[in-house]
Amino acid sequence: MDAGMSSPEKQDKDNLVGINKKQLGVCGWILFSLSFLLMIITFPISIWMCLKIIKEYERAVVFRLGRIQANKAKGPGLILVLPCIDVFVKVDLRTVTCNIPPQEILTRDSVTTQVDGVVYYRIYSAVSAVANVNDVHQATFLLAQTTLRNVLGTQTLSQILAGREEIAHSIQTMLDDATELWGIRVARVEIKDVRIPVQLQRSMAAEAEATREARARVLAAEGEMNASKSLKSASMVLTESPIALQLRYLQTLTTVATEKNSTIVFPLPMNILEGIGGISYDNNHKKVNDRA
């Protein structure tokens, strides 16, 4: 991998913290000896100034004569800091919540919208976070804003509203790659809210309502068609047996009378009257002939 790397890339890589392994030198060792001697002379007063407590979620990056000691962070627990030559910086390793304020974005379909989000990240390399960037939290905050605008600017409004998870995952990947040299690991990115203009909201609502009405009309037409087919089949069954129509009629009356106990006025089918009238007429005619 190093064989295929050009000389400028190697030089940049060597300038990163954690790779420079230069020693203190003669003057450094002299100052180190004097500092250690001073701590012994002023003991035990100096011990309270030299011993530092690092919490479980913290790490201390110790600079000795301007160089990072042992090329790694120290802690948690007690650490020894020599007077005059050691300076240390505490780094919090807990997850940080970065709230991105609403960003005004022009989408690909020329719609102006405001989008806000939240980024969860943590420092996994205290040395890189201290030495490779001036203010790691401010840099991550500004980079998150810029990345959010750049990514959403390539999407349409419908894609932003429908594909929030995919867009958030894309932003997370881009942020994680960009902040790797800063010792930052992005854990999660979420898009909280998408604000669109009021006029556009009304237009979208009208469009959605029209779509729902068209779908409802189509469903109603399909229902009418299915009902007509069922009625046609029922009429064919009733045609085969005329008495079935009368039984169905009486069953409907029974159902209505059960639900609402009141006086019901209903029309009587003509075929029933014709049947009853025909029977009565035949009986009277027979009686008249017998008397004659």
GROMACS elastic network, one bead per residue, 0.5 to 0.9 nm:
[ bonds ]
;  ai    aj funct       b0    kb
    1     4     6  0.56514   500
    1     5     6  0.67622   500
    2     5     6  0.50903   500
    2     6     6  0.82909   500
    2    10     6  0.78456   500
    3     6     6  0.80723   500
    5     8     6  0.83993   500
    5     9     6  0.62842   500
    5    10     6  0.65536   500
    6     9     6  0.53864   500
    6    10     6  0.63213   500
    6    11     6  0.87733   500
    7    10     6  0.50015   500
    7    11     6  0.61286   500
    7    12     6  0.86581   500
    8    12     6  0.61871   500
    8    13     6  0.85068   500
    9    12     6  0.51081   500
    9    13     6  0.60670   500
    9    14     6  0.85475   500
   10    14     6  0.60713   500
   10    15     6  0.85948   500
   11    14     6  0.50631   500
   11    15     6  0.62546   500
   11    16     6  0.89547   500
   12    15     6  0.50833   500
   12    16     6  0.66789   500
   13    16     6  0.54056   500
   13    17     6  0.87664   500
   13    19     6  0.77888   500
   14    17     6  0.78574   500
   14    18     6  0.86146   500
   14    19     6  0.57438   500
   14    20     6  0.63336   500
   15    18     6  0.87350   500
   15    19     6  0.72583   500
   15    20     6  0.68742   500
   16    19     6  0.62394   500
   16    20     6  0.74115   500
   16   128     6  0.79685   500
   16   131     6  0.82429   500
   16   132     6  0.69135   500
   16   181     6  0.84659   500
   17    20     6  0.64636   500
   17    68     6  0.81616   500
   17    71     6  0.74829   500
   17   127     6  0.69348   500
   17   128     6  0.62762   500
   17   131     6  0.63692   500
   17   132     6  0.68263   500
   18    21     6  0.76012   500
   18    68     6  0.80478   500
   18    70     6  0.86025   500
   18    72     6  0.70869   500
   18   127     6  0.73800   500
   18   128     6  0.78569   500
   19    71     6  0.76600   500
   20    71     6  0.81009   500
   21    70     6  0.86351   500
   21    71     6  0.77744   500
   22    25     6  0.83695   500
   22    67     6  0.87202   500
   23    28     6  0.84648   500
   24    27     6  0.73919   500
   24    29     6  0.62791   500
   24    64     6  0.86740   500
   24    65     6  0.79071   500
   24    67     6  0.83870   500
   25    28     6  0.51692   500
   25    29     6  0.62354   500
   25    30     6  0.87320   500
   26    29     6  0.52375   500
   26    30     6  0.63048   500
   26    31     6  0.87807   500
   27    30     6  0.50397   500
   27    31     6  0.62432   500
   27    32     6  0.84868   500
   28    31     6  0.51797   500
   28    32     6  0.60142   500
   28    33     6  0.85744   500
   28    64     6  0.89885   500
   28    65     6  0.72383   500
   29    33     6  0.60886   500
   29    34     6  0.85994   500
   30    33     6  0.51524   500
   30    34     6  0.62768   500
   30    35     6  0.86521   500
   31    34     6  0.50625   500
   31    35     6  0.60755   500
   31    36     6  0.84980   500
   31    65     6  0.88535   500
   31    84     6  0.88960   500
   31    85     6  0.74455   500
   32    35     6  0.51501   500
   32    36     6  0.61278   500
   32    37     6  0.85359   500
   32    64     6  0.88705   500
   32    65     6  0.89548   500
   32    82     6  0.81639   500
   32    85     6  0.71665   500
   33    36     6  0.51052   500
   33    37     6  0.60332   500
   33    38     6  0.85294   500
   34    38     6  0.60772   500
   34    39     6  0.86358   500
   35    38     6  0.50470   500
   35    39     6  0.62835   500
   35    40     6  0.87573   500
   35    82     6  0.63440   500
   35    83     6  0.59496   500
   35    84     6  0.67091   500
   35    85     6  0.70751   500
   36    39     6  0.51218   500
   36    40     6  0.63893   500
   36    41     6  0.87798   500
   36    82     6  0.67299   500
   36    83     6  0.79015   500
   37    40     6  0.50883   500
   37    41     6  0.61861   500
   37    42     6  0.86684   500
   38    41     6  0.51159   500
   38    42     6  0.61761   500
   38    43     6  0.84332   500
   38    46     6  0.84910   500
   38    83     6  0.79578   500
   39    42     6  0.53522   500
   39    43     6  0.59957   500
   39    44     6  0.84064   500
   39    45     6  0.85728   500
   39    46     6  0.56789   500
   39    47     6  0.73393   500
   39    50     6  0.82216   500
   39    82     6  0.73826   500
   39    83     6  0.71677   500
   40    43     6  0.51019   500
   40    44     6  0.79488   500
   40    46     6  0.78786   500
   40    47     6  0.88110   500
   41    44     6  0.85133   500
   41    46     6  0.85390   500
   42    45     6  0.57798   500
   42    46     6  0.54717   500
   42    47     6  0.82818   500
   43    46     6  0.52234   500
   43    47     6  0.61886   500
   44    47     6  0.53584   500
   44    48     6  0.74349   500
   45    48     6  0.60175   500
   45    49     6  0.73848   500
   46    49     6  0.51601   500
   46    50     6  0.61258   500
   46    51     6  0.86227   500
   46    83     6  0.83789   500
   47    50     6  0.50881   500
   47    51     6  0.59513   500
   47    80     6  0.86843   500
   48    51     6  0.57023   500
   48    52     6  0.81088   500
   49    52     6  0.75813   500
   49    81     6  0.80589   500
   49    82     6  0.88097   500
   49    83     6  0.80523   500
   50    79     6  0.80629   500
   50    80     6  0.55111   500
   50    82     6  0.59172   500
   50    83     6  0.67708   500
   51    78     6  0.63979   500
   51    79     6  0.57473   500
   51    81     6  0.63104   500
   51    82     6  0.88241   500
   52    77     6  0.81162   500
   52    78     6  0.55948   500
   52    79     6  0.53663   500
   52    80     6  0.64833   500
   52    81     6  0.72623   500
   53    75     6  0.82344   500
   53    76     6  0.75448   500
   53    77     6  0.55234   500
   53    79     6  0.65698   500
   54    57     6  0.82198   500
   54    58     6  0.60499   500
   54    59     6  0.65335   500
   54    60     6  0.69830   500
   54    74     6  0.82483   500
   54    75     6  0.56506   500
   54    77     6  0.50228   500
   54    78     6  0.62730   500
   54    79     6  0.74304   500
   54    90     6  0.79816   500
   55    58     6  0.51955   500
   55    59     6  0.75982   500
   55    75     6  0.74926   500
   55    76     6  0.53936   500
   55    77     6  0.63861   500
   56    59     6  0.79881   500
   56    75     6  0.75969   500
   56    76     6  0.50822   500
   56    77     6  0.73087   500
   57    76     6  0.74459   500
   57    91     6  0.86230   500
   57    92     6  0.62003   500
   57    93     6  0.55460   500
   57    94     6  0.62990   500
   58    74     6  0.89625   500
   58    75     6  0.71011   500
   58    76     6  0.65100   500
   58    90     6  0.65443   500
   58    91     6  0.55405   500
   58    93     6  0.57308   500
   58    94     6  0.80387   500
   58   126     6  0.89460   500
   59    73     6  0.58318   500
   59    74     6  0.56202   500
   59    75     6  0.51884   500
   59    76     6  0.62610   500
   59    89     6  0.82631   500
   59    90     6  0.57474   500
   59    91     6  0.52789   500
   59    92     6  0.67391   500
   59    93     6  0.73772   500
   59   126     6  0.66696   500
   60    72     6  0.89003   500
   60    73     6  0.53417   500
   60    74     6  0.50210   500
   60    75     6  0.62210   500
   60    76     6  0.81428   500
   60    79     6  0.85606   500
   60    88     6  0.60808   500
   60    89     6  0.54750   500
   60    91     6  0.62159   500
   60   126     6  0.76912   500
   60   127     6  0.87216   500
   61    68     6  0.69028   500
   61    69     6  0.77270   500
   61    71     6  0.87613   500
   61    72     6  0.70166   500
   61    74     6  0.63402   500
   61    87     6  0.83338   500
   61    88     6  0.53419   500
   61    89     6  0.51847   500
   61    90     6  0.64735   500
   61    91     6  0.76026   500
   61   126     6  0.68961   500
   61   127     6  0.62085   500
   61   130     6  0.76427   500
   62    67     6  0.81238   500
   62    68     6  0.57422   500
   62    69     6  0.56867   500
   62    70     6  0.87082   500
   62    72     6  0.84504   500
   62    73     6  0.70142   500
   62    74     6  0.74864   500
   62    81     6  0.78435   500
   62    86     6  0.65424   500
   62    87     6  0.57019   500
   62    89     6  0.65511   500
   62    90     6  0.88513   500
   63    66     6  0.52133   500
   63    67     6  0.50108   500
   63    69     6  0.57808   500
   63    85     6  0.80320   500
   63    86     6  0.55391   500
   63    87     6  0.50793   500
   63    88     6  0.58635   500
   63    89     6  0.82817   500
   64    67     6  0.52387   500
   64    68     6  0.61794   500
   64    69     6  0.59325   500
   64    81     6  0.89998   500
   64    82     6  0.85222   500
   64    85     6  0.55681   500
   64    87     6  0.65445   500
   64    88     6  0.85532   500
   65    68     6  0.83910   500
   65    84     6  0.88795   500
   65    85     6  0.54028   500
   65    86     6  0.65412   500
   65    87     6  0.82396   500
   66    85     6  0.83350   500
   66    86     6  0.81560   500
   66    87     6  0.81716   500
   67    70     6  0.89800   500
   67    71     6  0.84229   500
   68    71     6  0.54175   500
   68    72     6  0.72633   500
   68    73     6  0.84462   500
   68   127     6  0.80822   500
   68   131     6  0.89282   500
   69    72     6  0.68347   500
   69    73     6  0.80618   500
   70    73     6  0.79611   500
   71   127     6  0.75502   500
   72   125     6  0.86347   500
   72   126     6  0.79453   500
   72   127     6  0.61971   500
   73   125     6  0.82109   500
   73   126     6  0.63024   500
   73   127     6  0.61408   500
   74    77     6  0.85500   500
   74    78     6  0.89999   500
   74    79     6  0.71723   500
   75    78     6  0.69894   500
   75    79     6  0.69015   500
   76    79     6  0.82529   500
   81    85     6  0.84940   500
   81    86     6  0.58072   500
   81    87     6  0.74366   500
   81    88     6  0.78053   500
   82    85     6  0.62277   500
   82    86     6  0.53996   500
   82    87     6  0.84251   500
   83    86     6  0.61407   500
   83    87     6  0.85156   500
   84    87     6  0.80670   500
   89   130     6  0.77862   500
   90   126     6  0.84873   500
   91   123     6  0.81821   500
   91   126     6  0.60234   500
   91   127     6  0.88352   500
   91   129     6  0.81600   500
   91   130     6  0.78777   500
   92    95     6  0.85925   500
   92   122     6  0.85650   500
   92   123     6  0.74182   500
   92   126     6  0.82100   500
   93    96     6  0.85912   500
   93   122     6  0.60583   500
   93   123     6  0.51979   500
   93   124     6  0.66460   500
   93   125     6  0.85367   500
   93   126     6  0.77655   500
   94   121     6  0.85684   500
   94   122     6  0.59242   500
   94   123     6  0.73185   500
   95   120     6  0.64925   500
   95   121     6  0.54890   500
   95   123     6  0.76146   500
   95   187     6  0.84232   500
   96   119     6  0.81533   500
   96   120     6  0.57304   500
   96   121     6  0.54359   500
   96   122     6  0.58550   500
   96   123     6  0.86681   500
   96   137     6  0.87535   500
   97   118     6  0.69444   500
   97   119     6  0.59687   500
   97   121     6  0.68393   500
   97   122     6  0.88724   500
   98   117     6  0.86138   500
   98   118     6  0.56168   500
   98   120     6  0.62439   500
   98   121     6  0.78526   500
   98   137     6  0.85246   500
   98   140     6  0.84455   500
   98   141     6  0.65238   500
   98   144     6  0.86100   500
   99   116     6  0.80175   500
   99   117     6  0.63330   500
   99   119     6  0.64876   500
   99   120     6  0.87947   500
   99   141     6  0.81982   500
  100   103     6  0.79648   500
  100   115     6  0.89048   500
  100   116     6  0.56296   500
  100   117     6  0.51078   500
  100   118     6  0.55024   500
  100   119     6  0.74726   500
  100   141     6  0.74038   500
  100   142     6  0.89136   500
  100   144     6  0.73796   500
  100   145     6  0.63912   500
  100   148     6  0.89066   500
  101   115     6  0.80378   500
  101   116     6  0.53541   500
  101   117     6  0.70930   500
  101   118     6  0.86093   500
  101   145     6  0.81358   500
  102   114     6  0.55953   500
  102   115     6  0.51004   500
  102   117     6  0.76112   500
  102   193     6  0.85259   500
  102   194     6  0.87443   500
  102   195     6  0.87997   500
  103   113     6  0.80876   500
  103   114     6  0.51857   500
  103   115     6  0.52620   500
  103   116     6  0.60631   500
  103   145     6  0.75374   500
  103   148     6  0.81804   500
  103   149     6  0.70204   500
  104   112     6  0.68469   500
  104   113     6  0.57035   500
  104   115     6  0.66969   500
  104   149     6  0.79918   500
  105   111     6  0.80901   500
  105   112     6  0.57235   500
  105   113     6  0.53883   500
  105   114     6  0.59483   500
  105   115     6  0.72610   500
  105   149     6  0.61776   500
  105   150     6  0.87713   500
  105   152     6  0.72028   500
  105   153     6  0.63234   500
  106   109     6  0.80156   500
  106   110     6  0.58075   500
  106   111     6  0.55553   500
  106   113     6  0.64730   500
  106   114     6  0.87602   500
  106   149     6  0.86328   500
  106   152     6  0.82090   500
  106   153     6  0.58840   500
  106   154     6  0.89114   500
  107   110     6  0.52969   500
  107   111     6  0.53126   500
  107   112     6  0.64720   500
  107   113     6  0.75149   500
  107   152     6  0.65812   500
  107   154     6  0.64351   500
  107   155     6  0.58628   500
  107   156     6  0.54028   500
  107   157     6  0.63222   500
  107   160     6  0.88849   500
  108   111     6  0.73859   500
  108   152     6  0.83717   500
  108   153     6  0.59454   500
  108   154     6  0.54231   500
  108   155     6  0.54012   500
  108   157     6  0.76994   500
  109   155     6  0.79022   500
  109   156     6  0.53844   500
  109   157     6  0.70531   500
  110   156     6  0.81944   500
  110   157     6  0.88461   500
  111   156     6  0.80671   500
  111   157     6  0.70183   500
  111   196     6  0.82493   500
  111   197     6  0.88252   500
  111   200     6  0.89221   500
  112   196     6  0.71269   500
  112   197     6  0.75924   500
  113   157     6  0.83825   500
  113   194     6  0.69749   500
  113   195     6  0.56787   500
  113   197     6  0.69624   500
  114   193     6  0.81285   500
  114   194     6  0.58636   500
  114   196     6  0.66522   500
  115   148     6  0.85470   500
  115   149     6  0.86642   500
  115   152     6  0.87749   500
  115   191     6  0.73497   500
  115   192     6  0.75903   500
  115   193     6  0.58059   500
  115   195     6  0.62723   500
  115   196     6  0.88725   500
  116   148     6  0.86337   500
  116   190     6  0.89069   500
  116   191     6  0.61612   500
  116   192     6  0.57993   500
  116   193     6  0.57431   500
  116   194     6  0.69557   500
  116   195     6  0.87739   500
  117   145     6  0.89829   500
  117   148     6  0.83729   500
  117   189     6  0.73893   500
  117   190     6  0.55556   500
  117   193     6  0.70455   500
  118   144     6  0.89518   500
  118   188     6  0.83459   500
  118   189     6  0.59253   500
  118   190     6  0.53744   500
  118   191     6  0.65363   500
  118   192     6  0.70195   500
  119   141     6  0.86144   500
  119   144     6  0.75928   500
  119   172     6  0.82357   500
  119   186     6  0.74273   500
  119   187     6  0.78183   500
  119   188     6  0.59634   500
  119   190     6  0.65291   500
  119   191     6  0.88860   500
  120   185     6  0.88835   500
  120   186     6  0.60913   500
  120   187     6  0.54526   500
  120   188     6  0.51188   500
  120   189     6  0.63312   500
  120   190     6  0.86560   500
  121   184     6  0.67442   500
  121   185     6  0.56409   500
  121   187     6  0.51591   500
  121   188     6  0.70231   500
  121   189     6  0.88231   500
  122   183     6  0.84986   500
  122   184     6  0.58053   500
  122   185     6  0.55656   500
  122   186     6  0.65770   500
  122   187     6  0.73680   500
  123   126     6  0.64570   500
  123   128     6  0.89779   500
  123   129     6  0.70573   500
  123   182     6  0.83201   500
  123   183     6  0.56186   500
  123   185     6  0.62762   500
  123   186     6  0.88253   500
  124   128     6  0.88257   500
  124   129     6  0.85002   500
  124   183     6  0.55518   500
  124   184     6  0.60143   500
  124   185     6  0.65703   500
  125   128     6  0.55241   500
  125   129     6  0.63006   500
  125   130     6  0.88258   500
  125   182     6  0.78032   500
  125   184     6  0.71777   500
  126   129     6  0.50795   500
  126   130     6  0.62236   500
  126   131     6  0.86321   500
  126   182     6  0.88440   500
  126   183     6  0.66630   500
  127   130     6  0.53752   500
  127   131     6  0.60810   500
  127   132     6  0.79620   500
  127   182     6  0.87851   500
  127   183     6  0.76117   500
  128   131     6  0.53598   500
  128   132     6  0.51906   500
  128   133     6  0.75895   500
  128   181     6  0.66704   500
  128   182     6  0.52178   500
  128   183     6  0.50469   500
  128   184     6  0.85804   500
  129   132     6  0.59677   500
  129   133     6  0.62321   500
  129   134     6  0.83463   500
  129   135     6  0.81588   500
  129   136     6  0.60017   500
  129   181     6  0.81741   500
  129   183     6  0.51602   500
  129   184     6  0.72946   500
  130   133     6  0.63563   500
  130   134     6  0.71294   500
  130   135     6  0.78739   500
  130   136     6  0.75077   500
  130   182     6  0.81543   500
  130   183     6  0.87957   500
  131   134     6  0.73191   500
  131   182     6  0.84305   500
  132   136     6  0.85619   500
  132   181     6  0.72056   500
  132   182     6  0.58964   500
  132   183     6  0.85023   500
  133   136     6  0.57375   500
  133   139     6  0.78003   500
  133   181     6  0.88544   500
  133   182     6  0.63730   500
  134   138     6  0.87646   500
  134   139     6  0.80937   500
  135   138     6  0.54888   500
  135   139     6  0.60736   500
  135   140     6  0.86120   500
  136   139     6  0.51323   500
  136   140     6  0.60943   500
  136   141     6  0.85552   500
  136   182     6  0.69627   500
  136   183     6  0.87954   500
  136   184     6  0.83365   500
  137   140     6  0.51548   500
  137   141     6  0.60958   500
  137   142     6  0.87072   500
  138   141     6  0.50172   500
  138   142     6  0.62239   500
  138   143     6  0.84990   500
  139   142     6  0.53326   500
  139   143     6  0.60658   500
  139   144     6  0.85388   500
  140   143     6  0.50646   500
  140   144     6  0.60154   500
  140   145     6  0.86952   500
  140   175     6  0.82431   500
  140   179     6  0.73560   500
  140   184     6  0.84646   500
  141   144     6  0.52112   500
  141   145     6  0.64906   500
  141   146     6  0.88816   500
  142   145     6  0.51973   500
  142   146     6  0.63213   500
  142   147     6  0.86242   500
  143   146     6  0.51378   500
  143   147     6  0.59997   500
  143   148     6  0.84543   500
  143   175     6  0.74968   500
  143   178     6  0.85967   500
  143   179     6  0.88989   500
  144   147     6  0.51609   500
  144   148     6  0.60324   500
  144   149     6  0.86775   500
  144   171     6  0.81600   500
  144   175     6  0.68981   500
  145   148     6  0.52027   500
  145   149     6  0.63840   500
  145   150     6  0.87124   500
  146   149     6  0.52773   500
  146   150     6  0.61566   500
  146   151     6  0.86404   500
  147   150     6  0.50714   500
  147   151     6  0.60224   500
  147   152     6  0.84473   500
  147   171     6  0.66223   500
  147   174     6  0.76202   500
  147   175     6  0.74251   500
  148   151     6  0.54189   500
  148   152     6  0.60992   500
  148   153     6  0.83425   500
  148   168     6  0.88130   500
  148   171     6  0.67035   500
  149   152     6  0.53980   500
  149   153     6  0.58504   500
  149   154     6  0.88873   500
  150   153     6  0.52524   500
  150   154     6  0.69429   500
  151   154     6  0.57206   500
  151   155     6  0.72208   500
  151   167     6  0.75296   500
  151   170     6  0.80338   500
  151   171     6  0.70406   500
  152   155     6  0.52656   500
  152   156     6  0.79452   500
  152   157     6  0.88532   500
  152   160     6  0.71505   500
  152   167     6  0.77367   500
  153   156     6  0.78370   500
  155   158     6  0.81833   500
  155   159     6  0.60176   500
  155   160     6  0.63695   500
  156   159     6  0.51775   500
  156   160     6  0.62797   500
  156   161     6  0.87599   500
  157   160     6  0.50856   500
  157   161     6  0.62473   500
  157   162     6  0.86045   500
  158   161     6  0.51493   500
  158   162     6  0.60256   500
  158   163     6  0.82199   500
  159   162     6  0.51660   500
  159   163     6  0.54720   500
  159   164     6  0.79502   500
  159   167     6  0.89634   500
  160   163     6  0.54643   500
  160   164     6  0.58720   500
  160   167     6  0.74876   500
  160   194     6  0.82825   500
  161   164     6  0.63242   500
  161   194     6  0.75762   500
  162   165     6  0.85767   500
  163   166     6  0.54849   500
  163   167     6  0.62506   500
  163   168     6  0.86192   500
  164   167     6  0.51708   500
  164   168     6  0.59946   500
  164   169     6  0.85475   500
  164   190     6  0.80397   500
  164   191     6  0.66634   500
  165   168     6  0.51115   500
  165   169     6  0.61535   500
  165   170     6  0.86269   500
  165   189     6  0.89783   500
  165   190     6  0.77125   500
  165   191     6  0.81945   500
  166   169     6  0.51139   500
  166   170     6  0.62114   500
  166   171     6  0.87162   500
  167   170     6  0.50539   500
  167   171     6  0.62465   500
  167   172     6  0.85962   500
  167   190     6  0.89924   500
  167   191     6  0.84817   500
  168   171     6  0.51187   500
  168   172     6  0.61269   500
  168   173     6  0.86969   500
  168   188     6  0.81273   500
  168   189     6  0.54265   500
  168   190     6  0.57026   500
  168   191     6  0.65500   500
  169   172     6  0.50026   500
  169   173     6  0.62453   500
  169   174     6  0.87324   500
  169   188     6  0.79442   500
  169   189     6  0.69032   500
  169   190     6  0.84790   500
  170   173     6  0.52078   500
  170   174     6  0.63445   500
  170   175     6  0.86821   500
  171   174     6  0.51939   500
  171   175     6  0.61027   500
  171   176     6  0.84759   500
  171   189     6  0.70567   500
  172   175     6  0.51947   500
  172   176     6  0.59851   500
  172   177     6  0.85984   500
  172   186     6  0.64449   500
  172   187     6  0.76634   500
  172   188     6  0.64371   500
  172   189     6  0.56722   500
  172   190     6  0.89339   500
  173   176     6  0.51466   500
  173   177     6  0.62372   500
  173   178     6  0.86573   500
  173   186     6  0.81428   500
  174   177     6  0.52987   500
  174   178     6  0.62217   500
  174   179     6  0.86984   500
  175   178     6  0.51118   500
  175   179     6  0.60349   500
  175   180     6  0.84404   500
  175   185     6  0.85619   500
  175   186     6  0.68036   500
  176   179     6  0.53981   500
  176   180     6  0.60465   500
  176   184     6  0.72573   500
  176   185     6  0.58391   500
  176   186     6  0.52898   500
  176   187     6  0.84230   500
  177   180     6  0.55053   500
  177   181     6  0.84146   500
  177   185     6  0.87648   500
  178   181     6  0.72983   500
  178   182     6  0.83012   500
  178   184     6  0.89893   500
  179   182     6  0.50979   500
  179   183     6  0.66600   500
  179   184     6  0.53653   500
  179   185     6  0.71271   500
  179   186     6  0.81612   500
  180   183     6  0.54066   500
  180   184     6  0.56029   500
  180   185     6  0.67279   500
  181   184     6  0.74813   500
  182   185     6  0.88961   500
  186   189     6  0.77864   500
  191   194     6  0.78768   500
  196   199     6  0.85794   500
  196   200     6  0.67322   500
  196   201     6  0.67165   500
  197   200     6  0.52991   500
  197   201     6  0.62710   500
  197   202     6  0.88599   500
  198   202     6  0.63172   500
  198   203     6  0.86910   500
  199   202     6  0.51489   500
  199   203     6  0.62777   500
  199   204     6  0.86575   500
  200   204     6  0.60517   500
  200   205     6  0.84266   500
  201   204     6  0.51349   500
  201   205     6  0.60425   500
  201   206     6  0.85707   500
  202   205     6  0.50091   500
  202   206     6  0.60983   500
  202   207     6  0.85186   500
  203   206     6  0.51357   500
  203   207     6  0.61234   500
  203   208     6  0.85607   500
  204   207     6  0.50164   500
  204   208     6  0.60507   500
  204   209     6  0.85049   500
  205   208     6  0.50784   500
  205   209     6  0.60582   500
  205   210     6  0.85589   500
  206   209     6  0.50572   500
  206   210     6  0.61182   500
  206   211     6  0.85517   500
  207   210     6  0.51632   500
  207   211     6  0.61850   500
  207   212     6  0.86575   500
  208   211     6  0.50530   500
  208   212     6  0.61892   500
  208   213     6  0.86529   500
  209   212     6  0.50740   500
  209   213     6  0.61619   500
  209   214     6  0.86130   500
  210   213     6  0.50939   500
  210   214     6  0.61609   500
  210   215     6  0.85586   500
  211   214     6  0.51723   500
  211   215     6  0.61574   500
  211   216     6  0.85622   500
  212   215     6  0.50439   500
  212   216     6  0.60377   500
  212   217     6  0.86213   500
  213   217     6  0.61896   500
  213   218     6  0.86300   500
  214   217     6  0.51661   500
  214   218     6  0.62792   500
  214   219     6  0.86713   500
  215   218     6  0.51288   500
  215   219     6  0.62018   500
  215   220     6  0.85947   500
  216   219     6  0.50822   500
  216   220     6  0.60618   500
  216   221     6  0.85841   500
  217   221     6  0.61032   500
  217   222     6  0.85412   500
  218   221     6  0.51379   500
  218   222     6  0.62028   500
  218   223     6  0.85795   500
  219   222     6  0.50515   500
  219   223     6  0.61079   500
  219   224     6  0.86473   500
  220   224     6  0.61897   500
  220   225     6  0.86119   500
  221   224     6  0.50777   500
  221   225     6  0.61913   500
  221   226     6  0.86457   500
  222   225     6  0.50781   500
  222   226     6  0.61982   500
  222   227     6  0.85250   500
  223   226     6  0.51377   500
  223   227     6  0.60063   500
  223   228     6  0.85225   500
  224   228     6  0.60416   500
  224   229     6  0.85677   500
  225   228     6  0.51604   500
  225   229     6  0.62958   500
  225   230     6  0.87176   500
  226   229     6  0.51143   500
  226   230     6  0.62726   500
  226   231     6  0.86822   500
  227   230     6  0.50404   500
  227   231     6  0.61169   500
  227   232     6  0.85046   500
  228   231     6  0.50268   500
  228   232     6  0.60451   500
  228   233     6  0.86237   500
  229   232     6  0.50739   500
  229   233     6  0.63279   500
  229   234     6  0.86792   500
  230   233     6  0.51313   500
  230   234     6  0.61778   500
  230   235     6  0.86034   500
  231   235     6  0.60047   500
  231   236     6  0.85400   500
  232   235     6  0.51293   500
  232   236     6  0.63123   500
  232   237     6  0.87903   500
  233   236     6  0.51732   500
  233   237     6  0.64326   500
  233   238     6  0.88049   500
  234   237     6  0.50827   500
  234   238     6  0.61923   500
  234   239     6  0.85302   500
  235   238     6  0.50178   500
  235   239     6  0.59818   500
  235   240     6  0.87430   500
  236   239     6  0.50764   500
  236   240     6  0.66094   500
  237   240     6  0.54358   500
  237   241     6  0.69982   500
  237   244     6  0.85226   500
  238   241     6  0.53155   500
  238   242     6  0.60916   500
  238   243     6  0.80124   500
  238   244     6  0.58068   500
  238   245     6  0.59260   500
  239   242     6  0.59530   500
  239   244     6  0.84739   500
  239   245     6  0.83341   500
  240   244     6  0.86432   500
  241   244     6  0.55445   500
  241   245     6  0.76657   500
  242   245     6  0.57456   500
  242   246     6  0.73526   500
  243   246     6  0.52804   500
  243   247     6  0.63858   500
  243   248     6  0.87084   500
  244   247     6  0.50489   500
  244   248     6  0.60842   500
  244   249     6  0.85040   500
  245   248     6  0.51150   500
  245   249     6  0.61438   500
  245   250     6  0.87181   500
  246   250     6  0.62275   500
  246   251     6  0.85761   500
  246   269     6  0.84415   500
  246   272     6  0.80880   500
  247   250     6  0.51214   500
  247   251     6  0.61158   500
  247   252     6  0.86330   500
  248   251     6  0.50347   500
  248   252     6  0.62459   500
  248   253     6  0.87504   500
  249   252     6  0.51948   500
  249   253     6  0.64507   500
  249   254     6  0.87861   500
  250   253     6  0.50742   500
  250   254     6  0.62274   500
  250   255     6  0.87195   500
  251   254     6  0.50234   500
  251   255     6  0.62936   500
  251   256     6  0.87474   500
  252   255     6  0.51372   500
  252   256     6  0.63038   500
  252   257     6  0.86424   500
  253   256     6  0.51218   500
  253   257     6  0.60672   500
  253   258     6  0.85444   500
  253   264     6  0.87367   500
  253   266     6  0.87613   500
  254   257     6  0.51522   500
  254   258     6  0.61475   500
  254   259     6  0.87739   500
  255   258     6  0.51908   500
  255   259     6  0.64149   500
  255   260     6  0.87686   500
  256   259     6  0.53527   500
  256   260     6  0.61715   500
  256   261     6  0.81228   500
  256   264     6  0.86897   500
  257   260     6  0.53322   500
  257   261     6  0.53549   500
  257   262     6  0.71197   500
  257   263     6  0.85307   500
  257   264     6  0.77344   500
  258   261     6  0.62358   500
  260   263     6  0.89453   500
  261   264     6  0.86510   500
  268   271     6  0.86531   500
  268   272     6  0.72697   500
  268   273     6  0.74793   500
  269   272     6  0.56074   500
  269   273     6  0.67854   500
  269   274     6  0.89351   500
  270   273     6  0.50109   500
  270   274     6  0.60084   500
  270   275     6  0.84845   500
  271   275     6  0.60836   500
  271   276     6  0.85943   500
  272   275     6  0.51115   500
  272   276     6  0.62005   500
  272   277     6  0.84413   500
  273   276     6  0.50960   500
  273   277     6  0.58060   500
  273   278     6  0.82890   500
  274   277     6  0.50068   500
  274   278     6  0.58526   500
  274   279     6  0.85315   500
  275   278     6  0.52179   500
  275   279     6  0.63697   500
  275   280     6  0.88222   500
  276   279     6  0.53167   500
  276   280     6  0.63635   500
  276   281     6  0.86772   500
  277   280     6  0.51998   500
  277   281     6  0.60456   500
  277   282     6  0.85566   500
  278   281     6  0.51499   500
  278   282     6  0.61485   500
  278   283     6  0.86886   500
  279   282     6  0.52747   500
  279   283     6  0.63429   500
  279   284     6  0.88359   500
  280   283     6  0.52112   500
  280   284     6  0.62679   500
  280   285     6  0.85986   500
  281   284     6  0.52792   500
  281   285     6  0.61047   500
  281   286     6  0.85998   500
  282   285     6  0.51891   500
  282   286     6  0.62254   500
  282   287     6  0.87526   500
  283   286     6  0.51902   500
  283   287     6  0.63237   500
  283   288     6  0.88363   500
  284   287     6  0.50869   500
  284   288     6  0.62752   500
  284   289     6  0.87471   500
  285   288     6  0.52179   500
  285   289     6  0.63506   500
  285   290     6  0.86988   500
  286   289     6  0.52584   500
  286   290     6  0.62486   500
  286   291     6  0.87991   500
  287   290     6  0.51321   500
  287   291     6  0.63544   500
  287   292     6  0.87408   500
  288   291     6  0.52154   500
  288   292     6  0.62844   500
  289   292     6  0.50507   500
